[in-house]
Amino acid sequence: MKLKHFYPFIVSLVLWLLSQTFLLYPRFFYFALPLGGLLIIFSVKYLAGQREKKRWFLFVFAPLIFFLSFSSYSAILFNYYWIQLIFILVAWFIFAYLRNLYYYLTYQAPERAEKVDSLLLAGGFLSIFATASVLYGLPIFLSWPFAVLLSIFIPISFLSLTHFLPLRQLGLGSHLLFVIIEVTILAELAWALSWLPLNFTILGFILAIFYYFALIVFRLYINNELGRRNLRLPLILSSLILLILLLTARWL
């Protein structure tokens, strides 16, 4: 039990060290990502224990996507200080997620469930931002068409929209059509944005805003609260942020 208590810190520290290693030795990048991914998978399984023996893998997607997306994003950046900030962010997120997940699964503490849910909300937004930024930036280095990169974005957006369902003891079956519609819209928006002459980070942030609005709509739908009144504030805020971004961003 004592080992489990310190396990989130140990895992986050190891992931941070792996990140520092591939920063010093870039060729290690292709080994660090699968090693870090396996560490996260086995960590969640270990912390879940016997209580979530059948559903433990459903809690893996959020930290795994966060780690892989931001590790990949750091690989296309040139600013050393931004890269170090990303490594700290990844380590902190993994630590906070595993720590709160451990207390929730072990002691069934409702306040921990709320904290995990908040981490999923923020982590999903950031993961989509990093994933989209990488996918928009990869054509600069590789000659892959964006249609191929969409095959990566679609499953990640699907998982990011639904990874809060196990926390609420909800199944996907009755909501599958709604999620498919939202993922299809996000994929079309991702394709349309790829034609804009903007920096890949700005494009990633714009797509993340669309994702966040889609996630809010899905959460309202799950709670049977989807209506004009509840959508008004998220729609206004999202529109204002998008307008400010488009007016202030440097067009290529």
CORTA-V519744 format. One record per helix or strand of 3 or more residues. SS is the DSSP state (H for helix, E for strand). FROM is the first residue (numbers start at 1). LEN is the number of residues. If there is no record, write none. Layout:
# CORTA-V519744
ss:SS from:FROM len:LEN
ss:SS from:FROM len:LEN
This chain:
# CORTA-V519744
ss:H from:2 len:23
ss:H from:26 len:23
ss:H from:56 len:4
ss:H from:61 len:15
ss:H from:80 len:28
ss:H from:110 len:32
ss:H from:146 len:17
ss:H from:166 len:3
ss:H from:173 len:21
ss:H from:200 len:23
ss:H from:228 len:21
